[in-house]
Amino acid sequence: MARLEEKKINRSSLAPYGESVKRHLESFDLEASLNEMADGAGLIADFSKIYRQRAHENQRIGMTPQSMPRLDEVDDMLKQSERIQMSLQRMRDVVFNHHQASMVEPPRDAYRQMNGYDPDNVSNYGDDNKVGGGFAGGDNKTRKRGVSGRST
């Protein structure tokens, strides 16, 4: 029984990482879907360019077996379009889940979460009061251009 409770404690301590991992996987899924769509769309575009050109060249004589794609080529393009559709559906699911999560949770300020950093908080070290000048401090001398320090 003690081991079961120990596992529950470990799971609860991993809870903050669960959302982070989920977002990372959704991001990966979105990128993979975009890549699949680009690849499939590229193949379909190449296919259509080839057969559009052949149809244009054979416009006067009509359709010939050489100007038409083979049945297996058309079937391959249909498979590509199905893959694109599945990728779009996965993308839609990720976008929908992200939208739903953003409506439930208020947006978090990432800077405030990391190590307790608060950009609105005044520094205890007096760094905020630097007026100018960089490392060695400001130069209080006023200099005029084109006028040297020597008088003649």
VEXDOKOL-393535 format. One record per atom (N, C-alpha, C, O): y, z, x. Coordinates in steps of 0.02 Angstrom, whole numbers, padded with zeros to 5 digits, always signed. Atoms other than C-alpha are relative to their C-alpha. Example, Ala and Ser with C-alpha at 12.3 -4.5 7.8 and 13.67 -1.06 7.14 Angstrom:
# residues 2
-00059+00000+00045/-00225+00390+00615/+00060+00000+00045/+00059+00033+00097/-00059-00003-00042/-00053+00357+00684/+00055+00037-00039/+00110+00045-00014/
# end
This chain:
# residues 152
-00060+00000+00041/+00000+00000+00000/+00063+00000+00043/+00113-00033+00026/-00058-00003-00044/+00120+00039+00142/+00015-00069+00029/+00074-00087+00038/-00010+00067-00028/+00093-00135+00213/+00035-00046-00050/+00077-00086-00031/-00031+00040+00052/+00141-00215+00047/+00074+00016-00006/+00116-00030-00013/-00070-00020+00003/+00303-00116+00041/+00038-00024+00061/+00096-00043+00057/-00031+00024-00061/+00338-00164+00221/+00017-00075-00006/+00070-00097+00016/-00012+00071+00011/+00322-00348+00174/+00059-00011-00047/+00100-00055-00036/-00056+00006+00047/+00441-00324+00028/+00066+00014+00035/+00116-00020+00023/-00061-00017-00037/+00568-00243+00143/+00020-00058+00045/+00079-00076+00048/-00014+00058-00043/+00554-00388+00266/+00027-00058-00040/+00072-00093-00017/-00024+00055+00042/+00577-00514+00126/+00072+00012-00023/+00113-00034-00024/-00068-00014+00024/+00731-00426+00061/+00051-00008+00057/+00108-00027+00045/-00046+00008-00056/+00807-00427+00235/+00011-00074+00017/+00060-00091+00050/-00008+00071-00012/+00780-00616+00242/+00039-00035-00055/+00052-00095-00049/-00034+00031+00057/+00871-00647+00078/+00063-00039+00020/+00072-00095-00005/-00059+00040-00018/+01036-00700+00159/-00017-00066+00034/+00019-00115+00028/+00019+00061-00035/+00944-00828+00264/-00030-00051-00048/-00030-00111-00033/+00031+00045+00048/+00857-00902+00111/+00048-00053-00024/+00030-00112-00027/-00049+00048+00024/+01014-00984+00045/+00022-00047+00055/+00032-00107+00043/-00020+00042-00056/+01062-01047+00216/-00053-00053+00014/-00037-00111+00026/+00055+00047-00012/+00891-01126+00242/-00003-00051-00056/-00014-00110-00044/+00001+00046+00057/+00897-01199+00067/+00055-00053+00006/+00042-00112-00005/-00055+00048-00009/+01067-01279+00100/-00015-00050+00056/+00000-00109+00051/+00018+00044-00056/+01004-01347+00266/-00051-00052-00022/-00045-00111-00005/+00051+00047+00024/+00851-01424+00183/+00029-00050-00049/+00011-00109-00048/-00032+00047+00047/+00957-01498+00044/+00042-00051+00038/+00043-00110+00020/-00040+00045-00041/+01073-01572+00174/-00045-00052+00034/-00029-00111+00036/+00048+00045-00031/+00924-01645+00265/-00028-00050-00051/-00034-00109-00036/+00026+00042+00053/+00854-01713+00101/+00051-00053-00020/+00034-00111-00031/-00053+00047+00017/+01021-01793+00060/+00007-00055+00054/+00012-00114+00038/-00006+00049-00055/+01033-01876+00231/-00060-00047+00002/-00053-00107+00012/+00060+00041+00001/+00852-01937+00222/+00003-00050-00058/-00017-00108-00050/-00006+00045+00058/+00886-02010+00049/+00049-00056+00015/+00036-00114-00002/-00049+00052-00018/+01040-02101+00113/-00029-00050+00049/-00017-00110+00043/+00031+00045-00049/+00941-02172+00259/-00051-00046-00034/-00053-00106-00020/+00049+00041+00037/+00801-02231+00143/+00035-00053-00042/+00012-00110-00046/-00037+00048+00041/+00927-02313+00028/+00030-00055+00043/+00027-00114+00024/-00030+00051-00044/+01015-02401+00172/-00054-00048+00026/-00043-00108+00028/+00054+00043-00024/+00850-02465+00242/-00025-00047-00054/-00031-00107-00043/+00025+00041+00056/+00786-02525+00073/+00050-00052-00022/+00033-00109-00035/-00052+00047+00022/+00951-02603+00024/+00010-00055+00052/+00023-00112+00034/-00006+00050-00052/+00960-02691+00192/-00056-00052-00004/-00044-00112+00004/+00056+00047+00007/+00787-02766+00168/+00009-00046-00060/-00003-00106-00056/-00011+00040+00060/+00830-02823-00008/+00057-00050+00012/+00053-00108-00010/-00056+00045-00014/+00996-02897+00053/-00023-00057+00045/-00004-00115+00034/+00025+00053-00044/+00909-02992+00194/-00044-00049-00039/-00038-00110-00031/+00045+00041+00041/+00777-03056+00072/+00041-00047-00045/+00027-00106-00049/-00041+00041+00045/+00909-03116-00051/+00041-00052+00037/+00050-00108+00012/-00038+00050-00040/+01012-03202+00086/-00044-00059+00019/-00024-00117+00014/+00046+00054-00021/+00861-03299+00147/-00014-00047-00058/-00009-00108-00051/+00020+00043+00056/+00809-03361-00024/+00060-00030-00037/+00054-00082-00069/-00061+00030+00026/+00988-03390-00082/+00017-00062+00041/+00036-00114+00013/-00014+00057-00044/+01012-03504+00069/-00049-00056-00014/-00030-00114-00017/+00050+00051+00014/+00849-03594+00034/+00013-00034-00067/+00006-00095-00073/-00015+00029+00066/+00897-03619-00149/+00060-00047+00005/+00061-00099-00027/-00059+00042-00008/+01065-03688-00097/-00017-00065+00036/+00008-00119+00018/+00020+00060-00038/+00986-03809+00028/-00040-00049-00043/-00035-00110-00035/+00044+00042+00041/+00862-03874-00102/+00028-00009-00071/-00009-00022-00118/-00032+00003+00065/+00987-03880-00244/-00013-00066-00036/-00024-00067-00096/+00006+00066+00031/+00969-04067-00275/-00072-00016-00021/-00083-00049-00072/+00069+00017+00016/+00780-04076-00273/-00033+00052-00045/-00089+00041-00069/+00028-00052+00043/+00751-03918-00372/-00043+00049+00039/-00046+00048+00100/+00040-00052-00031/+00635-03774-00339/-00065-00029+00028/-00100-00067-00006/+00062+00021-00032/+00494-03806-00218/-00037+00063+00022/-00007+00117+00026/+00036-00059-00023/+00357-03688-00159/+00030+00031+00064/+00026+00091+00074/-00032-00025-00061/+00450-03673+00008/+00066+00036-00014/+00087+00079+00025/-00064-00031+00015/+00612-03622-00077/-00008+00064-00039/+00040+00102-00048/+00012-00060+00040/+00532-03485-00180/-00038+00052+00041/-00079+00035+00083/+00038-00052-00036/+00471-03317-00114/-00071+00004-00025/-00087-00015-00082/+00068-00011+00022/+00288-03275-00118/-00002+00061-00046/+00043+00103-00044/+00007-00055+00048/+00227-03154-00251/-00003+00067+00036/+00027+00116+00013/+00004-00064-00036/+00185-03019-00123/+00068+00021+00029/+00082+00080+00035/-00067-00016-00024/+00362-03031-00052/+00042+00030-00057/+00080+00078-00046/-00037-00026+00058/+00435-03003-00226/-00025+00071-00016/+00015+00115-00031/+00028-00067+00012/+00316-02856-00250/+00026+00051+00051/+00041+00108+00033/-00028-00044-00051/+00376-02782-00085/+00072+00019-00016/+00092+00077-00006/-00070-00015+00017/+00557-02795-00143/+00003+00047-00060/+00047+00090-00064/+00004-00046+00056/+00510-02709-00306/-00016+00071+00024/+00011+00120-00001/+00016-00066-00028/+00433-02567-00205/+00061+00030+00035/+00074+00090+00030/-00062-00024-00032/+00593-02556-00103/+00049+00026-00051/+00080+00078-00041/-00047-00022+00051/+00696-02543-00261/-00024+00065-00032/+00017+00107-00050/+00026-00064+00026/+00581-02404-00325/+00014+00057+00048/+00032+00112+00028/-00016-00051-00050/+00605-02310-00161/+00074+00018-00003/+00093+00076+00003/-00072-00013+00006/+00792-02330-00179/+00014+00043-00061/+00054+00090-00059/-00010-00038+00062/+00783-02265-00357/-00023+00073+00010/+00011+00119-00013/+00023-00069-00013/+00681-02113-00301/+00048+00037+00046/+00061+00096+00036/-00049-00031-00045/+00805-02080-00161/+00063+00020-00038/+00092+00073-00028/-00059-00016+00041/+00949-02088-00285/-00014+00059-00045/+00031+00100-00056/+00017-00056+00043/+00858-01967-00399/-00001+00065+00041/+00024+00117+00017/-00001-00060-00043/+00831-01844-00254/+00072+00019+00016/+00089+00078+00015/-00070-00013-00014/+01015-01862-00210/+00034+00031-00061/+00073+00078-00054/-00029-00027+00061/+01063-01830-00390/-00020+00073-00010/+00021+00114-00029/+00023-00069+00007/+00956-01673-00393/+00037+00047+00047/+00056+00102+00027/-00036-00041-00049/+01039-01606-00235/+00072+00011-00023/+00097+00067-00021/-00069-00005+00022/+01213-01644-00301/+00005+00044-00062/+00050+00086-00067/+00000-00041+00061/+01172-01567-00471/-00010+00073+00017/+00026+00116-00008/+00012-00070-00019/+01101-01408-00391/+00060+00029+00036/+00077+00087+00025/-00059-00024-00035/+01251-01394-00277/+00057+00014-00049/+00092+00064-00043/-00052-00009+00051/+01368-01416-00424/-00013+00063-00041/+00033+00102-00054/+00018-00059+00040/+01275-01284-00525/+00012+00064+00041/+00038+00113+00014/-00009-00059-00043/+01277-01162-00378/+00074+00015+00010/+00093+00074+00014/-00071-00012-00011/+01463-01186-00351/+00034+00028-00062/+00085+00061-00058/-00029-00028+00061/+01497-01144-00533/-00020+00073-00009/+00017+00112-00038/+00024-00069+00006/+01395-00983-00522/+00033+00045+00052/+00056+00099+00035/-00028-00040-00054/+01458-00921-00354/+00072-00021+00014/+00086-00081+00016/-00067+00019-00022/+01642-00914-00309/-00003-00024+00072/-00046-00002+00110/+00001+00025-00069/+01682-01008-00149/+00012+00057+00049/+00055+00100+00038/-00007-00053-00050/+01664-00899+00005/+00040-00026+00059/+00037-00084+00077/-00039+00017-00059/+01782-00896+00151/-00045+00010+00061/-00061+00067+00079/+00048-00003-00056/+01670-00936+00300/+00027+00041+00058/-00012+00074+00093/-00028-00036-00056/+01790-00860+00426/-00005+00076-00010/-00015+00113+00038/+00003-00071+00013/+01789-00691+00343/-00070+00028+00004/-00080+00087+00017/+00069-00024-00002/+01601-00682+00340/-00025+00008+00072/-00065+00052+00086/+00025-00003-00068/+01574-00712+00524/+00030+00060+00037/+00091+00061+00048/-00020-00058-00040/+01584-00546+00618/+00060+00037-00028/+00097+00069+00010/-00054-00037+00032/+01708-00475+00494/+00069-00027+00017/+00118+00010+00008/-00064+00029-00018/+01847-00592+00551/+00043-00011-00062/+00019-00041-00110/-00046+00010+00055/+01997-00590+00436/+00064-00030+00028/+00103+00005+00061/-00060+00031-00029/+02134-00715+00480/+00065+00028-00028/+00118+00020+00003/-00061-00028+00029/+02258-00626+00365/+00016+00069+00030/+00071+00094+00021/-00009-00067-00027/+02235-00460+00456/+00043-00003+00063/+00035-00048+00104/-00044-00003-00059/+02367-00413+00585/-00041+00027+00058/-00080+00073+00051/+00037-00020-00060/+02300-00395+00762/+00023+00068+00024/+00082+00085+00019/-00017-00066-00027/+02293-00222+00839/+00027-00005+00071/+00050+00045+00098/-00019+00007-00070/+02336-00292+01010/+00070-00028+00010/+00091-00036+00067/-00068+00024-00007/+02509-00357+00975/+00005-00073+00020/+00058-00096+00042/-00001+00071-00019/+02461-00538+01005/+00044-00041-00047/+00068-00095-00028/-00037+00038+00049/+02553-00593+00850/+00074-00003+00014/+00110-00044-00015/-00072-00004-00012/+02723-00549+00919/+00023-00043+00059/+00080-00037+00080/-00021+00044-00056/+02724-00677+01060/+00050-00050-00026/+00037-00085-00075/-00052+00046+00022/+02882-00776+01044/-00009-00068+00033/+00003-00119+00000/+00009+00064-00034/+02845-00910+01171/-00006+00012+00073/+00006+00067+00098/-00001-00006-00071/+02821-00943+01351/-00068-00001+00033/-00071-00014+00093/+00067+00006-00030/+02634-00937+01380/-00019+00060+00041/-00005+00117+00022/+00032-00053-00038/+02549-00836+01516/+00049+00051+00029/+00039+00111+00022/-00045-00045-00036/+02696-00763+01613/+00058+00024-00044/+00099+00063-00020/-00055-00021+00042/+02812-00739+01466/+00053-00054-00004/+00050-00105+00030/-00052+00050+00011/+02965-00831+01409/+00051-00002+00056/+00058+00046+00093/-00052+00008-00049/+03102-00896+01520/+00067+00010-00036/+00084-00030-00080/-00062-00016+00035/+03267-00818+01468/+00060-00040+00026/+00113-00038-00005/-00055+00038-00028/+03374-00932+01577/+00013-00062-00042/-00034-00095-00065/-00019+00061+00035/+03469-01070+01490/+00019-00050+00053/+00061-00036+00096/-00013+00050-00050/+03471-01229+01590/+00031-00061-00033/+00013-00080-00088/-00032+00061+00025/+03580-01381+01569/-00030-00058+00037/-00045-00053+00097/+00028+00059-00031/+03513-01552+01603/+00052-00036+00043/+00111-00040+00025/-00043+00040-00043/+03585-01652+01746/+00050+00040+00040/+00088+00010+00078/-00048-00041-00037/+03685-01507+01815/-00040+00044+00048/-00085+00080+00027/+00036-00042-00048/+03626-01425+01974/+00034+00068+00005/+00091+00077-00019/-00026-00068-00007/+03652-01243+02016/+00054+00006+00052/+00089+00057+00055/-00049-00003-00054/+03764-01286+02164/+00067-00029-00024/+00068-00076-00064/-00065+00030+00016/+03950-01317+02148/+00030-00029+00064/+00019-00002+00118/-00028+00033-00058/+04044-01432+02264/+00073+00010+00007/+00103-00015+00054/
# end
